[in-house]
């Protein structure tokens, strides 16, 4: 599994398989956030399947599906709430880990300097620089 630590609360990963959840729990993760819309790709487990498998391993689950076009203030607020409310550490996933990392950045916009968010994401292998204006001015 390609799990990349973003900060002390969140790591990002590409699509996980249902059978990965036992190992994810074994790594100490306590919560899972899915940022993939159901049906985005053939063969991808849907949110209900991931939720059931995650809960069977004792993990908390939340589904915040986004696309590039739907990554607005509501999605950022939902991600902020998940980061604040869910037991950590949290593993977020999408197709590549990029949307999870972008939502993390937008959820922290206004609380941390944009350059810090961009550099933190870059250290994990994700490029948030195209989001700089939104990171500086909030997720709108």
C-alpha positions in Angstrom: 0.0 0.0 0.0 1.2 3.5 -0.9 0.3 5.4 2.4 1.8 8.9 2.7 1.7 10.7 6.0 0.4 14.3 5.5 0.4 15.4 9.1 -0.1 13.9 12.6 -3.8 13.3 12.0 -4.0 12.3 8.3 -2.3 10.1 5.7 -3.4 9.8 2.1 -3.5 6.8 -0.2 -4.7 5.7 -3.6 -7.7 3.4 -3.8 -7.6 0.7 -1.1 -8.9 -2.8 -1.4 -11.4 -4.2 1.1 -8.8 -6.8 2.1 -6.3 -4.0 2.9 -8.4 -2.8 5.9 -7.1 -5.4 8.3 -3.5 -4.3 7.6 -4.6 -0.6 7.8 -6.1 -1.2 11.2 -2.9 -3.1 12.2 -0.8 0.0 11.2 -2.7 1.9 13.9 -5.2 3.8 11.8 -8.5 4.3 13.6 -10.6 6.0 10.9 -11.0 5.9 7.1 -12.2 8.8 4.8 -13.2 7.9 1.2 -13.0 10.8 -1.2 -14.0 8.8 -4.2 -17.5 9.0 -5.7 -19.1 5.6 -6.1 -18.8 4.2 -9.6 -15.9 6.4 -10.6 -14.0 3.4 -12.0 -15.2 -0.2 -12.8 -14.4 -2.7 -10.1 -13.9 -0.1 -7.4 -15.6 -1.0 -4.1 -18.5 1.4 -3.3 -18.7 3.4 -0.1 -21.1 0.9 1.6 -18.7 -2.0 1.0 -15.7 0.0 2.4 -17.8 1.2 5.4 -18.9 -2.4 6.2 -15.3 -3.8 5.9 -13.8 -0.9 7.8 -16.3 -1.2 10.7 -15.6 -5.0 10.8 -12.0 -4.0 11.6 -13.1 -1.5 14.3 -12.4 1.5 12.1 -14.7 4.6 11.8 -15.7 5.5 8.3 -16.8 8.7 6.5 -17.6 9.2 2.8 -16.9 12.7 1.4 -17.0 12.1 -2.4 -15.5 14.8 -4.5 -14.3 15.5 -8.0 -12.1 18.4 -9.0 -15.3 20.4 -9.9 -17.1 19.6 -6.6 -14.2 20.5 -4.3 -15.8 23.6 -2.9 -16.4 25.1 0.5 -18.9 22.5 1.5 -16.5 19.6 0.8 -13.7 21.5 2.6 -16.0 22.0 5.6 -17.0 18.3 5.6 -13.3 17.4 5.6 -12.6 19.8 8.4 -15.4 18.3 10.4 -14.1 14.8 9.7 -10.6 15.7 10.8 -11.9 17.3 14.0 -14.4 14.6 14.9 -13.0 11.2 13.8 -10.5 9.3 16.0 -7.0 9.5 14.6 -4.9 8.7 13.0 -7.0 8.9 9.8 -6.3 7.4 6.4 -8.0 9.2 3.5 -8.1 7.7 0.1 -9.2 8.5 -3.5 -8.0 7.3 -6.8 -4.4 8.6 -6.3 -4.4 10.4 -2.9 -4.4 13.8 -4.5 -8.0 14.7 -3.8 -7.6 13.7 -0.2 -4.6 15.9 0.1 -6.2 18.8 -1.7 -9.2 18.6 0.7 -6.9 18.5 3.6 -5.2 21.7 2.3 -8.6 23.4 1.8 -9.8 22.3 5.2 -6.8 24.0 6.7 -6.9 27.1 4.6 -7.0 30.2 6.7 -5.6 28.3 9.7 -2.1 27.7 8.3 -0.1 29.7 5.8 -0.6 28.6 2.2 3.1 28.1 1.7 3.2 25.7 4.7 0.3 23.7 3.4 1.9 23.4 0.0 5.3 22.4 1.4 3.7 19.8 3.7 1.9 18.3 0.8 5.0 18.4 -1.4 6.9 16.5 1.3 4.4 13.7 0.9 4.6 13.8 -2.9 1.5 15.9 -3.7 1.4 19.3 -5.5 -1.0 21.8 -4.0 0.6 24.8 -5.7 -2.3 25.2 -8.2 -4.6 25.7 -5.2 -2.4 28.6 -3.8 -5.1 31.3 -4.3 -7.8 29.2 -2.5 -5.3 28.2 0.2 -4.6 31.9 0.8 -8.2 33.1 0.6 -10.2 30.1 1.9 -11.7 27.2 0.0 -14.4 29.2 -1.8 
